[in-house]
Amino acid sequence: MASKSFILQRICIYAGTTFDPDVDLKVREVLRDKFNISLPQRRSLEESMMALATRPEIIGLIMEYRALTASKNKAKAINAQRT
């Protein structure tokens, strides 16, 4: 499994720009402006990306990055509850 920093590096190289994949507005902007991808309207960005019939590699990378962020946030919350 790739590290979060490695995935971020791949995303930025693929997109040709540096941005935070955890910021929905920036993700939508990069997908629209750099790749001409319009996401379908859904309740969340994750649901919108999952709804695409064919997913370009950039979307898979963003989803993987965001999953790692979510798991780290969950681990922090669990540790905070223990103390």
N, C-alpha and C positions, 0 to 999 in steps of 0.2 A: 504494500500500500504506500502510495506516494505521500510525502509530507505536505502540509498546508502551504508552506512557502514555495515548494517546488510547483505545486498546482497553480499558485498565484503567478509565478514566473511564466508558466506555460500560457495562462490566460492572457497576460499582458503582451507576450510575444505574438500570440495568435491574433489578438485584437489590434496590435500596433500602437497601443496606448496604455498608460498606467491608470488604473481605476480600482475602486473597492468593490469587489463582487458581492459584498453584503448589502450594498445600497441599491435598492430596487430601481430608483430613478436612473442611476448611472448605468445599470445593467440594461434597462430598456433603451436608453439613449445609445449605448454602444451597439446593441443588437440591431437597432433601427438604422443608425447612421453608417456603421462600418460594414454590416452584413445584409442590409435591406431585409431584415426579419421583423415582421410585425406579429407580435404575440396575440393570441386570442384572449378575449376578456374572460378572466376567471377571478375567484376571490383572492388568490395570492399569486405572486410571481411564480412560485414553484408549480402550482397547478397549471398556469399558462404555459410554462416550458414543457411540462409533461404532456400537454394536449397536442403538441405538434406531432404530425404523422411521421415526419422524418426530422431527426435532430442533428444539426451540425455539431461537430466536435466541440466548439466553443460552449455550447449549451450544456453538454455533458460535463465539461470541466467546471463550469460555474456551479452546477448542481452538486458535484463532488466537493468543491470548496465549501459551499454553504452547508453541506451535511457535516463536514468536519467542524465548522464553526458551531453548529447546533449541538454537536456532541460535546464539545469543550464547554459550552455554556451550561449544558445540563450537568456535567461533572462538577463545575464550579458551584452550582446551586445545591447539589447533593452535599458537597464538602462544607458549604456554609451552614447547612441545616445540622450537620454533625457537631459543629462547635457552638 
